[in-house]
Structure formats: C-alpha cells, structure tokens
Amino acid sequence: MSATPDISSYNPTAAVPLPPGGPVTGRPVPLLDRAERWLLGLRLTLALAAGCVLIVAVGMRLLVPSEAGVAQLVAGISAALVAVPVFVEAWNSLRHPSLHGITDRLVALALIAAWATGDLMTAALLPIVMTLGHILEERSMLGSHEAVRALTRLTEADSRRLLPDGTVEVVPSAQLKVGDLIELRAGERVPADGIVRRGHSSLDLASLTGESVPVEIAEGGQVLAGGMNIDGLLQIELIRVGKESTVGRIIGLMREAENAKPPVTRLLDRYAGQYMALVLLVAAGTWLITDNVPAMLAVLVASCPCALVLAAPSTAVAAIAVAARHGILIKGSAFLEHLSEVSSVIFDKTGTVTTGDLRLAEVRTMPGVDPQLLQRLGAGLGAASNHPLSRAVAASVPQQEQLTVEDARELGGFGVTGRYRGEQVALGRADLFQRLNVEVPAAPAHNGPIAGVSLGGKFLGWLLFFDQLRPSAAPAVQELESLGIERLVLLTGDRYPAARQVAREIGIDNVYAEMLPEQKMDRVMQEIKLGHRPMVVGDGINDSLALRAGAVGVAMGAQGTGDVAFASADLALMTNDLRRLGTCIRLSRQCRRTIYVNVTIGVGFTFGLIILAGAGVLGVEAPIIAALLHNVSTFIGLGNAGRLLLFDETQGAAAGVIKPAQPS
C-alpha cells in the first residue's frame, strides 16, 4: 500500500481540474476483435460486390437474351466472389465441429451442387442471401457486447489521485492501484471500489444494483466502482481495482456467461454429426426420387440450423443482461435453467436473513474474572477472523486497547484460537472448548448469538450479541411460497433458540441449528436425496460447501464481504435484498419458456421447409426462397429472445414491493 497522503491540509479548490466537458473517457472498447471485424467486413464487402455483379448478370439475361452465355459468365464471377468465404468457413467448421458449423457446410455443399449443375445464378444469389442474413444475426447478438462496453465505460474516466506530499495528479483510471487515495467530486463516477476517508455524499448505484433511490455514504462507508457521486466531495482509499472491482467482476461474469453453452445447445451439439448425415440422406433421396436439382438445393439450405443454434444463446444473453440490471450476477447460462427447476430454498441465518451486523449486548463472566480482560482478549482474537461474530467482538473494543494474540488460527465452524503470553486463548462456540478440553458451563438463555472465551484452559465467560432481521427476509419468504417453492429451510451454526426465533419471525418451519460447515453440506445433500432441487443462499466461508452442494448456490454480499461464498456460488446478489431471489426464479422460468418457444420455432420452420422443399412446392427458385424463409425463422427467434429485455422489476424494488413482470 502506498504512503497515505497528508489530507489534513488538502485544499479541494486547488485541485487539478479535469479537462472541460467532464471526465475524459478512454478509447471505446471494440465490440469485436480486429480479426473478427476484418473477416466480417470482408464477407460483407464481397457479398455486396457479388450482388452488384449479379444485378448486371440478371439485367443482361432479361434485356439481351441473345447474350445468355455472357450473362452466365458474369453470374459465375459473382458466384466466385462469395465462394471463397463460404468454403473457408466450411473448412474451419470441419476443423472445429459444432452445430453452427453445419450451416457453413450445408451452404458450401449447396454452392458446389449449383456449380456442378450449371445454375450459376443460384450459386451466386444463395451465398449472398445467407451471408447478409449471417451478418444481421451477428449484429443482433452484439447487444451483449454493447452491455459489456457500457459497463466498461462506467470506470473509464480519468481520476484525481492525491500524492503523499499533498499534491494532486490526474491519471487514467487504469493506472490506479490498491491503496491510492483519490478525490471524487459531484457528478463523477467512482473508478474503483474503495472506502470513504473524508466527506459525505449520496451515491447513485442504479447502473449496478437496479436501486433507483440514492444511497447515503459517509466517512468509513464503502463505495462501488461505477457509482455516481451526486452532491458531495469525497476522498476515497481504493481497496479493489480493475478486474477485482465490482464492475470488473460483473464484466468478467458476463463474458463467461456469453461463452457458456446452455444445456439445450449442448444437447444439440451432441447430435450434430447425426443431423448432418440425416440431411444429406434426405437431400440425396429428394434428388433420386424427383430428379429436381432446385429441390435438392432447397433441402440443403432449409436444413441449416441457425434458428436452433441461436435459440438458447440469444435468450441466455438477454436474460444475463436483464439479471445484471437487477443487481444479479449469473456466472453461467446453464444456471438459468437450473433455477427454473428449484423446488426448495435453504437459507443461512447470520448475514443472510439477518443483517450480520452484530452488536455486543452483554458480557457474562465467571466468578472472579475481569469483564474487560475477557472482552479485550476476545477482541484480539476476533481481529484475526472475518466471521461476523468475530468482527463484532473486535469492533466492541478500540484497536489500541485490544490484547495482542499470537498464532491466531481460525477453525471453520468452531471459532478462533491463539496464544496470549504463552497460554492458549480461544473464542468460539461451546463445541470449541470441548475440543480443547476446557470445562464449559451451560450457555445462558439468550435469543441471539453467543460466544465463549477461555485462557490457559480456564473458561472466562460468555459474550452475548444481538442481530437484526433484514427487512426483506419475511416478504422474500412469502414471495417464494407464492412461486410454488415446496420447502423452505433455515441452516445455521447458531444455537437452536436463536435460530427458532428468527425462523418464526420470517415464516420458516424447518430449522437446523448448531451445524458445522460439513453438516450444512450434508443437510443439503439430504434435501437432494429427498427429491428436492435446493437453492442455497449464504454469505460466508462457512456456507461455501453448502453453496457448491446445492442445485443452485446464491451468494449474498457480492460487493466484497463474502469473497469465498462468491467464488463458490452460481449466482451473486449485488444488493442484500432477498426479494431478488423471487426475481431470479421468475426470470429463469421466463427464460426457459422463451428458449423452448425458440427451439419449437426453429424445429418447426426447419422441418416445414424441408418438407416443402422436398415436395417441390417452392418452385424453380426453391433454394433462394428457402434461404429467405430460413433467415425469417432465425429473426423471429431473435426477436422473441429480445422480448425478454422487457422484464423489469427494478421499480418495484425501489418502492419496497416487487411485482412480477408480465410474461413475454
């Protein structure tokens, strides 16, 4: 970490101003890389050039019938212009087989057949139609890339970095490092995650969390990259930059999700080879039975599975973009379908259905024990742990008054141990002291978390804490029940009385308390054995095993407080609003319906066109008609997927009530 600047004498009015017009944005991030843009541009250029040449050929055939041979030659030139890209794509699809590659191979075969039969007009027009359709498909899929670029722009502005000598320098946000102190004025966006060291303001986080109500932030509060400073002057110490910041995480997850294949697509990929063989048999049978070359070519074109290929990815990308707008990070598109099948929800307690912001309520010592000694020892151990209870102990004593504990070691689910002046000291649940052979009295009656402290094998006393329910917990439970969730469960390492009280207040009947991380995972596995598909919601280290075991794991605190849980989960909530769980399920169900509709459209159009083409109904221009209708089916599917973007529950969240979006 860099040296801390002397901000006591810093004069904001003397700060270096940013260039006129607001913060300087960086160079726009290209939607496609250089090679992709070059190839797409080449194909479009050749298609347009071939189209112009083909128009000349058609004009000569219509206006000068006696020069049919010259018109045929000009059509051959047009066909040659678009043939090379088609054959290159077909060759690449052979080297890297995929369902999408079948389209390239089928068009190449149709092109070869048209050349072989001397139908050069079809040999030219067919690739032109398919190429233009492919480019339009690519353009329609660039919406997700644009979403990523829009997120990137949130942190592209230059920033004012405060130097140790009190001066200020303007640097690109990409050059910021952890530990830097920056100044943020009203109207500027936060370039990286950080902690406010001076100032008070309101932040607009709508672009990140979907919350339209500004968040008040003061000294000591955490700010997220991409948030907009509304009305105050802030000095912020950076704690996460670049890919590790909140926006960086969102961008990374969206890129991963774009590249992931939903289950439907993987299933289609598995049978791509058999599908290709079937199409060739049908095309060959059509030619042998009807002796109709245009019909055979039309079968090859009609069989191109573009609509099927894009049915799931286009829908998944739209759903991922919608989820990000609602403050939900989806790590892979497969989880969209898994979510729709969830039949039970398992909640962690502390930090999930409660705020996790524990406060020390009372210190109860054994006879003859100094309460301050107990509390200071507990604070020294708690400072070495990230568990909410440990943090609460540490926060109850000023840092300079905490006793220094050496060799601190955290035992997952039990507590923390260490050494103080050569003697073993421990902080944790009753089970921890039993493992250390320390005699422990009965725990006091208390409807909240408790922890004990021991020193040198002697139990010193109990620390009693209180926690608060999240306001969204009870409404979220009611909403999940209204969505048909069969079973709701509360899992916690806390004592049963405290867990039972929380469960009663939020409306959950099934409670399992005093559980270790391994036991939480086993409980999740038991739910699966009972036939449920559980969604597991947690926020901390102790929940990571359970999150991985569930059909879907949801991490709370994606803003940085639950990194281990975040890494173990399939989804992450940017806010702590548990009502977003209902949003997740509704969105996934709508996504699944849209995918199934798109697959039905793709299958229906494809087989309908094959039947019409094979029967010779499409006439002499059957290949071109098949190509046009094929593109129509693809765009219908893309348009249906685009309707998913109308899903919006952000306004309801701001008002305190989330209303289900209308199905699209």
Steps between C-alpha positions, in 0.01 A plus 500: 500500500627843414576759764193683622487861381471776756140598433462722802635799309357405163311778321241364254473834321865471402453157345600445141185535290404232255472609135186696403188303433538259789722201550702379208376168374742246368507367148182302433539126540433331162199270490696242299871437495707608199495164322124456544428850372729448202339168402148631548583810296657289225197274474265797485713676237520188281127438540414854395743487207360163393149643527588787265655260249198270526266791424698559181469131409124496559461822299691356206289182505175700501599781262735316262378137481737429210798555733397229745851356497653833604233538771590153627868598511423816698288293741797265537721796599241600760489144634879485518515818710292348780624144465835548676360619837240222492762231443733647764223493759404145399863386533528663843180326610657165406807580710286617794167310479191665646131527435547848353763361262237279336353811339835589340544145370146476362530834318837388357344174377209688345746735330700208357180331377383822332838537327491135392156535342589829329249706699741790554222747583406287802869442577541877532172603663484226762828591682413871476166448675656274765794735558279805548281300735805385697629856535161622622496214753845601622389859530193402701721302741730797561258636760676300770837637389354849514380429856855401597638812334245717682617354830862560403422866428384542861863498618687639199520859625823659617540538878663744742756312707628663820874460546683461835629857479145638474509574127254363248556329167247405234550140384298251291294273721686201359815621681340507844631256761372357826577747778480811281302795641283679245269800501148463362287805424126523441398363160799264471495122506695286745789343301562207739371351826613687807436633849407862568769665711350850497173655390128427481287456190229301323584233244284391209550122459216441253740390226637226728222382729178620339419709808365838393523656848843661565704355785636728771873451556719644774851462639585131538236387249581283200444621143477291184660557164250649256294682763420865427588762763200731518558793732813486715879503498655165595851376563516125442768242574489226236471139614423319171590613149473366145370146467465465876260794531124454497465614139800284403329199652176573316680535167696179558188305588309633200784402266506150650124470469507609134742219418322235707261264322158441654395134541271512195789613278730231638235236427468620139879505463517138613289387204646738241672219307186288480299803388744571216481139380118509510487820294729353234284188479183709462662722233629197309159330526326814371729511195464128424121500534414831332806560279449863606832675567344826636300290747817324615680833545200636691512201738867573575429867567180439697689259728740769623437505879569870563171551684577201723857612560393848614187390689670455836806735482301805390249443780770434759692814409183708528422343839853561629478866398161533673634329813798738514257792477326359809823465696528124442824349368457171315825307456374267226193476280439138605392624842211687340339165423599349835333790678170433330500148650566608861251340740652597838700790641755463779602817685801565715409719800769746605577747223231357272154526658652721771718802433810335646578836661533352849526717809627400842203498740649365822812347656440221753814386680580217731553596868816699553560572128554859388240581227743737328766227479250261344383759249852618406620141453199423283562815295864405442394161365203638309727739309662195337170367358251614240199326655219748584509407869879540516475838330237605753728405791790692347279804436393511865852599615717782357793357306760651735334326798482154344742245645755368252442132425760293316464197272131570440331219313140474382323164530211500253167481678654496849685825567851643532796392711837660573756568772518784751817524712574137425155371599232374265205733449180412313185674377204308365207268553470245781617215273836675460572485873399136516760428231757692708401308817383819669214458745207712384189591705154496347443780251280785625150545365525753219311546171809589306852387417740431787872420522724388782860595587760285677859561608754238605240224513265703721163622377463876559141569397250576225453783253135555404407669170188619326426506129223649286284341235527631148180689415477302176523154666134442587364644169752285311381185676137582421590567139685170464199316639275677249732376223430141603821425688415185692748523787681781683786418738716704739854369564730659756791435726327706767311351795152359447304757709642792301446317170144402594415861588629630165322225305173575679522871414558446128263202457732199461404173670806284431798598719837328543730669753848459651631362171859490379584574134521127418167441669341779296624332183366163618163660569491636146584155365216354707262750339612378159449135603146590606434604140537877537709728284626749758612857455753576775540863612800600714760766552810367675783248516285259700248488213738420213461121519121524514495746210692256282280206602170666407339488157555877496715700741424868563758721673400808692743787530649504148619851586802345668403364842462135399782420258517128582123461475508706179755263345299192604162623377329488162325833548583808703275780623646849476256622763385333820136509393379140535199576280741471208481122553144512370622713211762235420242222488248697293769606254631145464151361440432763238840431344425127481160565338664728245767242419240228449292728277810586295597135466145421388516782244837376375394137475162585348639732233790267417295184452216690334741647244662160443160346426400784269836495323502122461147504360600759238240748625749790506539495121797577277646758740468258792860550635461879521152479652630247754790732587265796553255300712791354697616850592144599590479215752833603652392861545167394653697308764734791564205737528330271750820484705522878488156526662661364815670839535157642596521312831534772766450481876741778598229759558310273735813445708548872545145535624540209739284257302615283211222425258542212256576613148255414226605190303643572162 
